[in-house]
Amino acid sequence: MSYIDSLIENGTNFRVDRKDETASFRPASDSEADLQAFQPVVRDLRAHQGDGYEILVEHALSDHGDGLVDLVLVTLDHD
């Protein structure tokens, strides 16, 4: 099982919408707590990039000065 499959199957601090060639990751809700809890998921996605996926888009919130990310869109590799 690839890293991305394991993350999708076992993740708890985010929502995921997976299609054939892409997957989008977002915080579990719009709350500040869920946004903060999503940041380790963003770091993990960055760290494991290349293990079955590539990051296509990271959306940083413009109303937070600390660069919090509220969306990561990845393209999935097909073997």
PyMOL commands that set and color helices and strands:
alter all, ss='L'
color gray80, all
select helices_A, chain A and resi 3-10+32-47
alter helices_A, ss='H'
color red, helices_A
select strands_A, chain A and resi 14-18+22-27+53-60+69-76
alter strands_A, ss='S'
color yellow, strands_A
deselect
rebuild
show_as cartoon
